Amino acid sequence: MNAADALQAGAFVLIVALLVKPVGAYLERVFERRHTFFDPLLLPAERLIHRLVGTNPKSEMDWVDLIRSVLWVAAFSTRTAHTHSRIRRR
């Protein structure tokens, strides 16, 4: 490891250490359903995603809903990776 690598690793550790407290506080507010700074921007997008996928954000997910969501994410990710791969080959 040379000096540039050590400096980069040190900077990464410092940035992560500085972000732990504010990101943790933000995630606490999100999981407790309290208002956050990003709500006006992200809540409309979240509602749209819920409508597109067909889930109800107020209800608990049973195992069938969970599997359906995982399969949707897997299908979307696979399709995106495939499309990206096809575009890069040209």
OpenMM code with the backbone's topology and positions (N, CA, C; nanometers):
from openmm import Vec3, app, unit

residues = "MET ASN ALA ALA ASP ALA LEU GLN ALA GLY ALA PHE VAL LEU ILE VAL ALA LEU LEU VAL LYS PRO VAL GLY ALA TYR LEU GLU ARG VAL PHE GLU ARG ARG HIS THR PHE PHE ASP PRO LEU LEU LEU PRO ALA GLU ARG LEU ILE HIS ARG LEU VAL GLY THR ASN PRO LYS SER GLU MET ASP TRP VAL ASP LEU ILE ARG SER VAL LEU TRP VAL ALA ALA PHE SER THR ARG THR ALA HIS THR HIS SER ARG ILE ARG ARG ARG".split()
positions = [
    Vec3(0.0851, -0.1173, 0.0000),
    Vec3(0.0000, 0.0000, 0.0000),
    Vec3(0.0899, 0.1239, 0.0000),
    Vec3(0.0664, 0.2102, -0.0963),
    Vec3(0.1459, 0.3321, -0.1010),
    Vec3(0.0743, 0.4447, -0.0251),
    Vec3(0.1351, 0.5625, -0.0249),
    Vec3(0.0823, 0.6745, 0.0538),
    Vec3(-0.0542, 0.7194, 0.0030),
    Vec3(-0.0750, 0.7166, -0.1269),
    Vec3(-0.2044, 0.7588, -0.1818),
    Vec3(-0.3159, 0.6636, -0.1390),
    Vec3(-0.2872, 0.5342, -0.1378),
    Vec3(-0.3864, 0.4362, -0.0936),
    Vec3(-0.4193, 0.4547, 0.0537),
    Vec3(-0.3176, 0.4765, 0.1349),
    Vec3(-0.3389, 0.4970, 0.2781),
    Vec3(-0.4197, 0.6237, 0.3022),
    Vec3(-0.3913, 0.7291, 0.2272),
    Vec3(-0.4667, 0.8536, 0.2413),
    Vec3(-0.6123, 0.8347, 0.2002),
    Vec3(-0.6346, 0.7614, 0.0926),
    Vec3(-0.7708, 0.7354, 0.0484),
    Vec3(-0.8472, 0.6512, 0.1513),
    Vec3(-0.7839, 0.5496, 0.2050),
    Vec3(-0.8485, 0.4659, 0.3064),
    Vec3(-0.8777, 0.5469, 0.4316),
    Vec3(-0.7859, 0.6299, 0.4728),
    Vec3(-0.8076, 0.7154, 0.5901),
    Vec3(-0.9214, 0.8142, 0.5686),
    Vec3(-0.9267, 0.8737, 0.4500),
    Vec3(-1.0351, 0.9670, 0.4184),
    Vec3(-1.1699, 0.8960, 0.4196),
    Vec3(-1.1740, 0.7748, 0.3659),
    Vec3(-1.2979, 0.6976, 0.3657),
    Vec3(-1.3449, 0.6688, 0.5080),
    Vec3(-1.2544, 0.6233, 0.5933),
    Vec3(-1.2903, 0.5936, 0.7324),
    Vec3(-1.3376, 0.7200, 0.8031),
    Vec3(-1.2727, 0.8309, 0.7801),
    Vec3(-1.3118, 0.9575, 0.8420),
    Vec3(-1.4505, 1.0010, 0.7958),
    Vec3(-1.4768, 0.9926, 0.6670),
    Vec3(-1.6085, 1.0320, 0.6143),
    Vec3(-1.7178, 0.9421, 0.6711),
    Vec3(-1.6942, 0.8118, 0.6752),
    Vec3(-1.7939, 0.7199, 0.7316),
    Vec3(-1.8168, 0.7519, 0.8791),
    Vec3(-1.7105, 0.7751, 0.9535),
    Vec3(-1.7236, 0.8067, 1.0960),
    Vec3(-1.8028, 0.9358, 1.1173),
    Vec3(-1.7830, 1.0334, 1.0310),
    Vec3(-1.8560, 1.1599, 1.0447),
    Vec3(-2.0030, 1.1469, 1.0059),
    Vec3(-2.0348, 1.0537, 0.9191),
    Vec3(-2.1727, 1.0373, 0.8732),
    Vec3(-2.2564, 0.9424, 0.9581),
    Vec3(-2.1938, 0.8676, 1.0473),
    Vec3(-2.2680, 0.7679, 1.1253),
    Vec3(-2.3809, 0.8316, 1.2049),
    Vec3(-2.3540, 0.9351, 1.2790),
    Vec3(-2.4550, 0.9964, 1.3669),
    Vec3(-2.5696, 1.0604, 1.2878),
    Vec3(-2.5433, 1.1471, 1.1882),
    Vec3(-2.6563, 1.2076, 1.1173),
    Vec3(-2.7378, 1.1080, 1.0346),
    Vec3(-2.6729, 1.0116, 0.9717),
    Vec3(-2.7467, 0.9136, 0.8929),
    Vec3(-2.8277, 0.8226, 0.9860),
    Vec3(-2.7708, 0.7865, 1.0996),
    Vec3(-2.8443, 0.7065, 1.1971),
    Vec3(-2.9672, 0.7796, 1.2499),
    Vec3(-2.9534, 0.9089, 1.2779),
    Vec3(-3.0677, 0.9876, 1.3255),
    Vec3(-3.1746, 0.9979, 1.2167),
    Vec3(-3.1334, 1.0146, 1.0922),
    Vec3(-3.2291, 1.0208, 0.9820),
    Vec3(-3.3038, 0.8882, 0.9679),
    Vec3(-3.2302, 0.7772, 0.9720),
    Vec3(-3.2942, 0.6464, 0.9590),
    Vec3(-3.3896, 0.6189, 1.0750),
    Vec3(-3.3541, 0.6650, 1.1933),
    Vec3(-3.4452, 0.6491, 1.3078),
    Vec3(-3.5767, 0.7216, 1.2815),
    Vec3(-3.5683, 0.8432, 1.2295),
    Vec3(-3.6902, 0.9192, 1.1988),
    Vec3(-3.7719, 0.8508, 1.0894),
    Vec3(-3.7057, 0.7968, 0.9899),
    Vec3(-3.7761, 0.7288, 0.8809),
    Vec3(-3.8491, 0.6060, 0.9334),
    Vec3(-3.7809, 0.5229, 1.0109),
    Vec3(-3.8417, 0.3984, 1.0581),
    Vec3(-3.9501, 0.4222, 1.1624),
    Vec3(-3.9467, 0.5352, 1.2295),
    Vec3(-4.0522, 0.5690, 1.3253),
    Vec3(-4.1636, 0.6502, 1.2600),
    Vec3(-4.1566, 0.6682, 1.1293),
    Vec3(-4.2568, 0.7415, 1.0512),
    Vec3(-4.2749, 0.8856, 1.0984),
    Vec3(-4.1646, 0.9481, 1.1394),
    Vec3(-4.1691, 1.0896, 1.1749),
    Vec3(-4.1273, 1.1724, 1.0537),
    Vec3(-4.1607, 1.2997, 1.0564),
    Vec3(-4.1300, 1.3893, 0.9446),
    Vec3(-3.9786, 1.4043, 0.9284),
    Vec3(-3.9330, 1.4016, 0.8035),
    Vec3(-3.7920, 1.4246, 0.7729),
    Vec3(-3.7804, 1.5371, 0.6703),
    Vec3(-3.6597, 1.5822, 0.6513),
    Vec3(-3.6322, 1.6910, 0.5574),
    Vec3(-3.6678, 1.6520, 0.4139),
    Vec3(-3.6514, 1.5237, 0.3787),
    Vec3(-3.6715, 1.4783, 0.2418),
    Vec3(-3.8156, 1.4376, 0.2108),
    Vec3(-3.9061, 1.4424, 0.3086),
    Vec3(-4.0436, 1.3974, 0.2867),
    Vec3(-4.1131, 1.4660, 0.1684),
    Vec3(-4.1053, 1.5980, 0.1529),
    Vec3(-4.1744, 1.6598, 0.0388),
    Vec3(-4.1244, 1.6087, -0.0968),
    Vec3(-4.0014, 1.5662, -0.1035),
    Vec3(-3.9456, 1.5166, -0.2289),
    Vec3(-3.9703, 1.3667, -0.2478),
    Vec3(-3.9524, 1.2893, -0.1416),
    Vec3(-3.9541, 1.1448, -0.1558),
    Vec3(-4.0914, 1.0802, -0.1374),
    Vec3(-4.1810, 1.1401, -0.0595),
    Vec3(-4.3115, 1.0778, -0.0369),
    Vec3(-4.3948, 1.0641, -0.1646),
    Vec3(-4.3984, 1.1635, -0.2544),
    Vec3(-4.4721, 1.1410, -0.3797),
    Vec3(-4.4142, 1.0261, -0.4627),
    Vec3(-4.2837, 1.0144, -0.4661),
    Vec3(-4.2218, 0.9033, -0.5397),
    Vec3(-4.2546, 0.7703, -0.4724),
    Vec3(-4.2560, 0.7683, -0.3401),
    Vec3(-4.2895, 0.6457, -0.2676),
    Vec3(-4.4340, 0.6041, -0.2958),
    Vec3(-4.5255, 0.7004, -0.2960),
    Vec3(-4.6665, 0.6695, -0.3263),
    Vec3(-4.6812, 0.6142, -0.4679),
    Vec3(-4.6097, 0.6723, -0.5626),
    Vec3(-4.6153, 0.6242, -0.7002),
    Vec3(-4.5653, 0.4802, -0.7098),
    Vec3(-4.4564, 0.4505, -0.6433),
    Vec3(-4.4027, 0.3146, -0.6453),
    Vec3(-4.5025, 0.2171, -0.5832),
    Vec3(-4.5641, 0.2568, -0.4723),
    Vec3(-4.6649, 0.1696, -0.4099),
    Vec3(-4.7816, 0.1431, -0.5050),
    Vec3(-4.8244, 0.2460, -0.5775),
    Vec3(-4.9343, 0.2269, -0.6728),
    Vec3(-4.8935, 0.1362, -0.7876),
    Vec3(-4.7717, 0.1550, -0.8399),
    Vec3(-4.7255, 0.0742, -0.9525),
    Vec3(-4.7091, -0.0728, -0.9140),
    Vec3(-4.6581, -0.0980, -0.7954),
    Vec3(-4.6330, -0.2344, -0.7521),
    Vec3(-4.7597, -0.2985, -0.6952),
    Vec3(-4.8538, -0.2163, -0.6502),
    Vec3(-4.9794, -0.2689, -0.5984),
    Vec3(-4.9747, -0.3077, -0.4526),
    Vec3(-4.8965, -0.2366, -0.3734),
    Vec3(-4.8899, -0.2653, -0.2310),
    Vec3(-4.9583, -0.1554, -0.1520),
    Vec3(-4.9980, -0.1887, -0.0311),
    Vec3(-5.0596, -0.0935, 0.0597),
    Vec3(-4.9578, -0.0594, 0.1682),
    Vec3(-4.9114, 0.0655, 0.1746),
    Vec3(-4.8079, 0.0998, 0.2721),
    Vec3(-4.8582, 0.0965, 0.4165),
    Vec3(-4.9887, 0.0970, 0.4380),
    Vec3(-5.0431, 0.0972, 0.5741),
    Vec3(-5.0525, -0.0431, 0.6335),
    Vec3(-5.0457, -0.1473, 0.5509),
    Vec3(-5.0639, -0.2833, 0.6015),
    Vec3(-4.9307, -0.3573, 0.6059),
    Vec3(-4.9272, -0.4590, 0.6914),
    Vec3(-4.8092, -0.5450, 0.6999),
    Vec3(-4.8024, -0.6347, 0.5767),
    Vec3(-4.6822, -0.6709, 0.5372),
    Vec3(-4.6659, -0.7613, 0.4240),
    Vec3(-4.6681, -0.9052, 0.4743),
    Vec3(-4.7481, -0.9895, 0.4091),
    Vec3(-4.7400, -1.1314, 0.4405),
    Vec3(-4.6331, -1.1938, 0.3498),
    Vec3(-4.6137, -1.3231, 0.3628),
    Vec3(-4.5033, -1.3859, 0.2900),
    Vec3(-4.5244, -1.3829, 0.1394),
    Vec3(-4.6497, -1.3852, 0.0946),
    Vec3(-4.6760, -1.3810, -0.0492),
    Vec3(-4.6389, -1.2439, -0.1054),
    Vec3(-4.6769, -1.1383, -0.0349),
    Vec3(-4.6407, -1.0031, -0.0784),
    Vec3(-4.4895, -0.9835, -0.0781),
    Vec3(-4.4251, -1.0378, 0.0227),
    Vec3(-4.2797, -1.0245, 0.0307),
    Vec3(-4.2116, -1.0937, -0.0871),
    Vec3(-4.2548, -1.2141, -0.1183),
    Vec3(-4.1964, -1.2873, -0.2319),
    Vec3(-4.2240, -1.2135, -0.3623),
    Vec3(-4.3454, -1.1609, -0.3775),
    Vec3(-4.3790, -1.0853, -0.4987),
    Vec3(-4.2869, -0.9638, -0.5135),
    Vec3(-4.2633, -0.8934, -0.4044),
    Vec3(-4.1761, -0.7759, -0.4097),
    Vec3(-4.0325, -0.8141, -0.4436),
    Vec3(-3.9848, -0.9207, -0.3832),
    Vec3(-3.8477, -0.9657, -0.4116),
    Vec3(-3.8344, -1.0059, -0.5586),
    Vec3(-3.9346, -1.0732, -0.6119),
    Vec3(-3.9292, -1.1140, -0.7527),
    Vec3(-3.9343, -0.9932, -0.8458),
    Vec3(-4.0133, -0.8913, -0.8113),
    Vec3(-4.0169, -0.7692, -0.8916),
    Vec3(-3.8795, -0.7018, -0.8948),
    Vec3(-3.8175, -0.6915, -0.7784),
    Vec3(-3.6849, -0.6281, -0.7712),
    Vec3(-3.5834, -0.7106, -0.8498),
    Vec3(-3.5887, -0.8423, -0.8359),
    Vec3(-3.4953, -0.9289, -0.9083),
    Vec3(-3.5160, -0.9177, -1.0591),
    Vec3(-3.6415, -0.9163, -1.1023),
    Vec3(-3.6697, -0.9044, -1.2455),
    Vec3(-3.6222, -0.7698, -1.2997),
    Vec3(-3.6491, -0.6638, -1.2262),
    Vec3(-3.6066, -0.5305, -1.2695),
    Vec3(-3.4541, -0.5216, -1.2757),
    Vec3(-3.3871, -0.5739, -1.1739),
    Vec3(-3.2406, -0.5693, -1.1703),
    Vec3(-3.1797, -0.6509, -1.2835),
    Vec3(-3.2355, -0.7686, -1.3066),
    Vec3(-3.1849, -0.8528, -1.4147),
    Vec3(-3.2037, -0.7860, -1.5497),
    Vec3(-3.3210, -0.7309, -1.5717),
    Vec3(-3.3489, -0.6635, -1.6987),
    Vec3(-3.2578, -0.5422, -1.7175),
    Vec3(-3.2375, -0.4664, -1.6124),
    Vec3(-3.1500, -0.3495, -1.6214),
    Vec3(-3.0065, -0.3912, -1.6520),
    Vec3(-2.9568, -0.4936, -1.5836),
    Vec3(-2.8206, -0.5406, -1.6089),
    Vec3(-2.8077, -0.5944, -1.7508),
    Vec3(-2.9078, -0.6663, -1.7978),
    Vec3(-2.9048, -0.7211, -1.9333),
    Vec3(-2.9028, -0.6082, -2.0366),
    Vec3(-2.9900, -0.5102, -2.0179),
    Vec3(-2.9948, -0.3963, -2.1105),
    Vec3(-2.8625, -0.3205, -2.1109),
    Vec3(-2.8072, -0.2991, -1.9926),
    Vec3(-2.6794, -0.2289, -1.9832),
    Vec3(-2.5700, -0.3073, -2.0554),
    Vec3(-2.5693, -0.4380, -2.0383),
    Vec3(-2.4705, -0.5225, -2.1045),
    Vec3(-2.4852, -0.5167, -2.2567),
    Vec3(-2.6077, -0.5197, -2.3054),
    Vec3(-2.6310, -0.5146, -2.4498),
    Vec3(-2.5897, -0.3798, -2.5085),
    Vec3(-2.6153, -0.2731, -2.4362),
    Vec3(-2.5784, -0.1395, -2.4855),
    Vec3(-2.4266, -0.1250, -2.4900),
    Vec3(-2.3571, -0.1771, -2.3906),
    Vec3(-2.2108, -0.1643, -2.3848),
    Vec3(-2.1418, -0.2444, -2.4940),
    Vec3(-2.2028, -0.3493, -2.5442),
    Vec3(-2.1396, -0.4320, -2.6487),
    Vec3(-2.1401, -0.3652, -2.7840),
    Vec3(-2.2239, -0.2674, -2.8046),
    Vec3(-2.2324, -0.2010, -2.9354),
    Vec3(-2.1220, -0.1056, -2.9597),
] * unit.nanometer
topology = app.Topology()
chain = topology.addChain("A")
for resn in residues:
    res = topology.addResidue(resn, chain)
    for name in ("N", "CA", "C"):
        topology.addAtom(name, app.Element.getBySymbol(name[0]), res)
